[in-house]
């Protein structure tokens, strides 16, 4: 009985092994066609990728062209409402106001440059004039100064007043008063020269905002006329005249603000230069009077 059972188990194991081998072989045979079918799919994907590349390049080119067109549109719009349009489409009043503001600005910077050079030259002469008192006499110190020096002119006027005091008309005026008048007159002439052009700066500083405001009012007037003619108060109809008005306001302020600053600055420098001249004139006056009373006439 046991021998029969053993035979049956051996037979069952043998059959199971054959079934496993057959199943493995069948699985391998089935996987091979699947791999073969996947390979054509990969080959088909390559042409699709190649076809997508030109499309991407075309899209990027179109985007760049759109960006360039947008930039050109912005430039055209800025030129449409810029200074060129203001000048080309402005009437005689607008152009007159614009030219007047430009001339006022040019006059401001020209006068400021000239006054700055004159003041700097005068400050340099003041430094040289301090060396006069190191000389043996006032005449020797004056001769060492430059011919165009303002301080030399003051000292020479004092010396001339001292030499010509013995005239018939000047006998009725005491020497101290005569020398003082001569020296102060010389200082006043130089100070008046320093003030030349300052009135123009003051005029520009005070009037240019109102000139620009006049241009603003004129631009708004044009905007109202456009609205009345078209009957449509749209922004594209009034943008030009209103922009014209705003440009006039900006130009007027751009002319006035530098003129105010330059005027105040130059006035302060003129005051310092005048104080230097007055101090030197006082020293010359004291030297001449004391020299006369000390017998050094």
Secondary structure as UniProt FT lines:
FT   HELIX           2..80
FT   HELIX           83..89
FT   HELIX           92..129
FT   HELIX           130..134
FT   HELIX           138..143
FT   TURN            147..148
FT   HELIX           150..163
FT   TURN            164..166
FT   TURN            168..169
FT   HELIX           170..172
FT   HELIX           175..194
FT   TURN            195..197
FT   HELIX           198..230
FT   HELIX           235..293
FT   TURN            294..295
//
